[in-house]
């Protein structure tokens, strides 16, 4: 599955973030992806603030997600 700029992604916990989180791809390089952190667990709130809601992660640690609108 190819990751493109603008995709919504689910990122695995890593050395900075203790829990998985959701984000949007801002930039893609060879083996890394620059992600805007959109949704995260409360215990990661301080590190997200320190990172200014942006992180660079290995492209193997993320997977693309899609949102489905439910009529209601």
C-alpha positions as semicolon CSV with decimal commas, in nm:
position;residue;x (nm);y (nm);z (nm)
1;X;0,000;0,000;0,000
2;X;0,148;0,331;-0,109
3;X;0,150;0,625;0,131
4;X;0,097;0,967;-0,028
5;X;0,102;1,326;0,099
6;X;-0,238;1,405;0,253
7;X;-0,318;1,045;0,355
8;X;-0,453;0,969;0,702
9;X;-0,230;0,717;0,877
10;X;-0,213;0,512;1,195
11;X;0,134;0,520;1,348
12;X;0,279;0,265;1,587
13;X;0,418;0,358;1,925
14;X;0,788;0,446;1,901
15;X;1,072;0,589;2,111
16;X;0,888;0,924;2,138
17;X;0,521;0,821;2,161
18;X;0,412;0,555;2,410
19;X;0,084;0,468;2,233
20;X;-0,032;0,440;1,870
21;X;-0,170;0,762;1,719
22;X;-0,341;0,898;1,408
23;X;-0,198;1,160;1,177
24;X;-0,188;1,316;0,832
25;X;0,111;1,283;0,599
26;X;0,276;1,622;0,537
27;X;0,584;1,507;0,349
28;X;0,728;1,178;0,228
29;X;1,099;1,100;0,188
30;X;1,286;0,780;0,098
31;X;1,230;0,584;0,420
32;X;1,066;0,840;0,648
33;X;0,736;1,025;0,661
34;X;0,665;1,366;0,820
35;X;0,331;1,335;1,005
36;X;0,099;1,592;1,162
37;X;-0,032;1,428;1,481
38;X;-0,412;1,457;1,490
39;X;-0,530;1,210;1,755
40;X;-0,330;1,062;2,043
41;X;-0,370;0,910;2,388
42;X;-0,383;1,149;2,687
43;X;-0,058;1,016;2,837
44;X;0,128;1,141;2,523
45;X;-0,011;1,496;2,540
46;X;0,307;1,656;2,679
47;X;0,538;1,506;2,415
48;X;0,290;1,600;2,138
49;X;0,302;1,958;2,267
50;X;0,685;1,951;2,273
51;X;0,690;1,815;1,916
52;X;0,446;2,089;1,808
53;X;0,215;1,812;1,680
54;X;0,464;1,697;1,414
55;X;0,687;1,390;1,404
56;X;0,909;1,210;1,155
57;X;0,860;0,832;1,154
58;X;0,991;0,535;0,961
59;X;0,754;0,453;0,675
60;X;0,738;0,090;0,793
61;X;0,577;0,202;1,121
62;X;0,264;0,347;0,961
63;X;-0,039;0,220;0,773
64;X;-0,292;0,417;0,571
65;X;-0,647;0,438;0,702
66;X;-0,972;0,553;0,547
67;X;-1,275;0,706;0,712
68;X;-1,629;0,602;0,629
69;X;-1,921;0,837;0,673
70;X;-2,223;0,674;0,835
71;X;-2,560;0,816;0,732
72;X;-2,766;0,904;1,030
